Structures are given as C-alpha cells and as structure tokens.
Amino acid sequence: MIELLHFEFIRNALFAAVLVSIACGIVGAFIVIKKIVFISGGITHAAFGGIGLGYLLNINPVLTALPFSLLSALAIGILSKKTKISEDSAIGILWSVGMALGILFISLSPGYAPDLFSYLFGSILTVPISDIMIMLILDIIIIITVLFLFKELHALSFDEEFSMIVGIPTHTLYLILLCLVALSIVVLIRVVGIILVIALLTIPATIAKQFTTKLKKMIALSILIAVILTITGLYLSYIFNLPSGATIVLVLAIVFMISTITRKFLIQKI
C-alpha cells in the first residue's frame, strides 16, 4: 500500500476517503438515530438534477448539485411540516422531479457526458483536487454547525416532542439537519455516486450504534469505521480492478453483517 502513495491519484483518493468518512460519520449518526434514511435518499436522487445542470452549463456538476441538494432538503422539510402533504409524498415528488430534471438537462447538453457514470456509481480513483477542496470546505461547514448546535441537534434526534416543549425551535433545527444531510450527499457523490450514497451515510453509523448509545462516541466510532472500511474498499478496488464505489459499499455491508452476528453471539454468551 505504501508504494501506491507515489501516485497522485491514489493520494487524492485517500484524502477523499477521509473527508467523506468525516461527513458520513457525523451526519450519518443523526440520520440513523432520527430515522430519516428515506429522506436522505430523496435528497440524494433530487441532487441528480443539479448534476445534469452542471453538464448543461459546462461547469463542475458538484457545484450545481450543491444548491439542488440544499433546495431539495428545504423543500422536503417545509412541505412535510407546513402543508398537508405527507413527508413520504414530498420525498417521492422531489425524488422523481430531481431525476427527471437531471435526465432532461443531460439530454439538452451538447456532446456526450463521459464521466456521468462516476456521478451515478462513484469513482474515488478519479476525484480531482478541485473536488477535494470542495469536500474539505463542506466538511468544515458540517463540523462547525454540529459543534455549535450539538446539544439542540442531540435533543431533536432523541426526543423531538420534548425539545418542542422546552422551547427548542425544532422545525428550524430539522431544516438545518436536512441541510447537513444535503451537504454530506454532495461530499459523497464523487466517491460512491448517487446510487450508493445511502450505504455510506447509514452503514458506518449503524455499525457504531450496535456498540454504543452515546451520540459523541457513536459519531467518533462511525468516522473511524468509515475511514478504515472506505480505505479498505479503495485498496481492494485498485488491486482487483473493481468499481471503487460498489467495492466500498460491499466491504461496509460485509463488516455490518459480521458485526451484527458477532454482537448477537456475544449477547447470547452473556
């Protein structure tokens, strides 16, 4: 593995793996505890509209996916809380509209979209330094926001009704949490792609939750698990010439199954 560090694309991939793990470790913990995985899926697929717009305007699709993701997150939060439209209906509408817009924009863009596959299924080995800088900035925003609002987000995640009773602005916090999910999705898109984003947002946090119920420890453990398994998947994909995004997700899934079986066995022994 050490000799691979001589290649710039490998170094970029490792940086991307760490940055992605930080985002999915932090935000994924809130997603798992709050049980908003389906919402995350809706925001993820709505972001495809932004990717299509990037191709149409001939600019970095990650930059156009960012406002699409944020607007989708806010739309889901507002429609589900302020109207009679159910949350799952709002997610379904935005999910399908985002995908439709993405397909429409790509069809209208001149020429062929050569790296579209990487945005759908991920390609960590081709992440450019410009995308790494975007990931770093988004990670910093996520970290600062969570540090500043940790107590409130903690209360919202575990008991929203009690938080409302004690005067915490739960609706505003909920929108902020969805925006954090949107930022994380943009960070993850280039590594595992739109199709596989949910796995990286949920599996490390779910594994961590099996071993601790304290949020801070869960976040730290989730980040550590994501770093180790993402780099493992990256290494295996390079050695065996496999799709990087799919390999990372399969490594996560295998470790999840092993951890679940191990925990069940240990509980039975006790």
C-alpha positions in Angstrom: 0.0 0.0 0.0 2.9 2.4 0.8 4.3 2.3 -2.7 0.9 3.3 -4.1 1.3 6.7 -2.4 3.7 7.7 -5.1 0.8 8.1 -7.4 -1.1 11.4 -7.1 -4.5 9.9 -7.9 -4.1 7.5 -5.0 -3.2 10.3 -2.6 -6.2 12.2 -3.8 -8.4 9.2 -3.3 -7.1 8.7 0.3 -7.8 12.4 1.1 -11.3 12.0 -0.4 -11.9 8.8 1.6 -11.0 10.6 4.9 -13.1 13.7 4.1 -16.1 11.5 3.1 -15.8 9.5 6.3 -15.9 12.6 8.4 -19.1 13.8 6.7 -20.9 10.5 6.8 -19.7 9.7 10.3 -21.1 12.9 11.7 -24.3 13.3 9.8 -24.9 9.6 9.5 -25.2 9.3 13.2 -28.1 11.8 13.3 -29.7 10.1 10.2 -29.7 6.7 11.9 -30.9 8.0 15.3 -33.6 10.3 13.8 -34.6 7.5 11.3 -34.6 9.8 8.2 -32.8 7.4 5.8 -35.6 7.6 3.3 -35.4 11.4 3.4 -31.7 11.2 2.7 -32.5 9.0 -0.3 -34.9 11.6 -1.7 -32.4 14.4 -1.3 -29.7 12.2 -3.0 -31.7 11.5 -6.1 -33.0 15.1 -6.3 -29.3 16.1 -6.5 -29.1 14.4 -9.9 -31.0 17.5 -11.3 -28.0 19.6 -10.2 -25.5 17.2 -11.8 -27.5 17.4 -15.1 -27.5 21.2 -14.8 -23.7 21.2 -14.4 -23.4 19.3 -17.7 -25.8 21.6 -19.4 -23.9 24.7 -18.2 -20.5 23.1 -18.7 -19.3 23.6 -15.1 -18.4 21.3 -12.3 -21.5 19.2 -11.6 -20.6 19.1 -7.9 -21.1 22.9 -7.7 -24.5 22.7 -9.3 -25.5 19.7 -7.2 -25.0 21.7 -4.0 -27.8 24.2 -4.4 -30.1 21.4 -5.8 -29.5 19.3 -2.7 -30.0 22.2 -0.3 -33.2 23.3 -2.0 -34.5 19.8 -2.1 -33.7 19.4 1.6 -35.6 22.6 2.5 -38.5 21.7 0.2 -38.9 18.3 1.9 -38.8 19.9 5.3 -41.2 22.7 4.5 -43.7 20.7 2.5 -43.9 18.0 5.2 -44.2 20.4 8.1 -46.2 23.3 6.7 -48.6 21.6 4.3 -51.0 18.7 4.4 -48.6 16.7 2.1 -47.1 13.8 3.9 -43.4 13.5 4.2 -43.1 10.4 2.1 -45.2 12.0 -0.6 -43.0 15.1 -0.6 -39.9 12.9 -0.8 -41.4 10.9 -3.7 -42.3 14.0 -5.7 -38.9 15.7 -5.3 -37.1 12.4 -5.9 -38.8 11.9 -9.3 -38.6 15.6 -10.3 -34.9 15.8 -9.5 -34.1 12.7 -11.5 -36.3 13.9 -14.4 -34.6 17.3 -14.5 -31.2 15.6 -14.5 -32.1 13.5 -17.4 -33.6 16.4 -19.3 -30.6 18.7 -18.7 -28.2 16.0 -19.8 -30.2 15.3 -23.0 -30.1 19.0 -23.8 -26.3 19.4 -23.1 -24.1 19.3 -26.2 -21.9 16.2 -26.8 -21.6 13.1 -24.6 -21.3 13.0 -20.8 -18.2 10.8 -20.5 -17.9 10.8 -16.7 -21.7 10.6 -15.9 -21.2 7.0 -14.7 -18.9 8.2 -11.9 -21.6 10.5 -10.5 -24.1 7.7 -10.5 -21.9 4.9 -9.1 -18.8 6.7 -7.8 -15.2 6.8 -8.8 -12.9 7.7 -5.9 -9.8 7.0 -8.0 -10.6 9.9 -10.4 -11.5 12.6 -7.8 -9.7 15.8 -8.8 -8.0 18.1 -6.4 -10.8 20.7 -7.1 -13.4 18.3 -5.8 -11.3 17.5 -2.7 -11.2 21.2 -1.9 -15.0 21.4 -2.2 -15.3 18.4 0.1 -12.9 20.0 2.7 -14.9 23.2 2.7 -18.2 21.3 3.1 -16.7 19.2 5.9 -15.6 22.3 7.8 -19.2 23.7 7.5 -20.6 20.4 8.8 -18.2 20.2 11.7 -18.7 23.9 12.8 -22.5 23.6 12.5 -22.7 20.4 14.6 -20.3 21.7 17.2 -22.3 25.0 17.6 -25.7 23.2 17.7 -24.7 19.8 19.2 -27.0 20.0 22.3 -30.0 21.1 20.3 -29.5 18.5 17.5 -28.9 15.8 20.2 -32.3 16.7 21.8 -34.0 16.8 18.4 -32.7 13.4 17.4 -33.7 11.6 20.5 -36.9 13.3 21.6 -38.4 15.9 19.2 -41.6 16.4 21.2 -39.8 17.1 24.5 -37.5 19.5 22.6 -40.5 21.4 21.4 -42.0 21.6 24.9 -38.8 23.1 26.4 -38.7 25.8 23.7 -36.2 24.5 21.2 -37.0 25.6 17.7 -37.4 22.1 16.4 -38.6 23.0 12.9 -35.7 25.3 12.2 -33.3 22.7 13.6 -34.9 20.0 11.5 -34.3 22.1 8.4 -30.7 22.6 9.4 -30.3 18.9 9.9 -31.7 18.2 6.4 -29.3 20.8 5.0 -26.4 19.0 6.7 -27.6 15.8 5.0 -27.6 17.6 1.7 -24.0 18.9 2.2 -22.9 15.3 3.1 -24.5 14.0 0.0 -22.6 16.4 -2.2 -19.4 15.3 -0.4 -20.2 11.7 -1.1 -21.3 11.9 -4.7 -17.9 11.6 -6.3 -16.8 8.8 -4.1 -19.7 6.3 -4.2 -22.1 8.0 -6.5 -25.8 8.9 -6.2 -26.9 5.2 -6.3 -24.7 4.2 -3.3 -24.7 7.3 -1.1 -27.2 6.0 1.4 -25.0 3.0 2.2 -22.1 5.2 3.3 -24.4 7.5 5.2 -26.1 4.7 7.2 -23.9 1.6 7.4 -21.0 3.0 9.5 -23.4 4.8 11.9 -25.5 1.6 12.2 -22.4 -0.5 13.0 -21.3 2.1 15.6 -24.8 2.2 17.1 -24.5 -1.5 17.9 -21.7 -0.8 20.3 -22.7 2.5 21.9 -25.8 4.6 22.6 -23.9 7.8 23.4 -24.0 10.2 20.4 -20.5 11.6 20.7 -19.0 8.1 20.9 -21.2 7.0 18.1 -20.0 9.8 15.9 -16.3 9.1 16.7 -16.7 5.4 16.1 -18.7 5.9 12.9 -16.0 8.1 11.5 -13.3 5.6 12.4 -15.2 2.7 10.9 -15.9 4.7 7.7 -12.2 5.7 7.3 -11.0 2.1 7.8 -13.6 0.5 5.6 -13.5 3.1 2.8 -9.7 2.9 2.5 -10.0 -1.0 2.6 -12.6 -0.9 -0.2 -10.4 1.6 -2.2 -7.4 -0.7 -1.9 -9.4 -3.8 -2.9 -10.9 -2.0 -5.9 -7.4 -0.9 -7.1 -5.8 -4.3 -6.6 -8.6 -6.3 -8.2 -9.6 -3.6 -10.8 -13.1 -3.4 -9.5 -15.6 -0.4 -9.4 -14.5 1.6 -6.4 -17.9 2.8 -5.2 -19.5 -0.6 -5.3 -16.5 -2.3 -3.7 -16.5 0.2 -0.8 -20.3 -0.4 -0.2 -19.8 -4.2 -0.3 -17.0 -4.0 2.3 -19.3 -1.9 4.5 -22.1 -4.4 4.1 -19.9 -7.4 4.9 -18.5 -5.8 8.0 -22.0 -4.8 9.1 -23.2 -8.5 8.8 -20.1 -9.7 10.7 -20.6 -7.1 13.5 -24.3 -7.9 13.8 -23.6 -11.7 14.0 -20.8 -11.1 16.5 -22.8 -8.8 18.7 -25.7 -11.3 18.7 -23.3 -14.1 19.6 -21.8 -12.1 22.5 -25.2 -11.2 23.9 -26.2 -14.8 23.9 -22.9 -15.8 25.7 -23.7 -13.2 28.4 
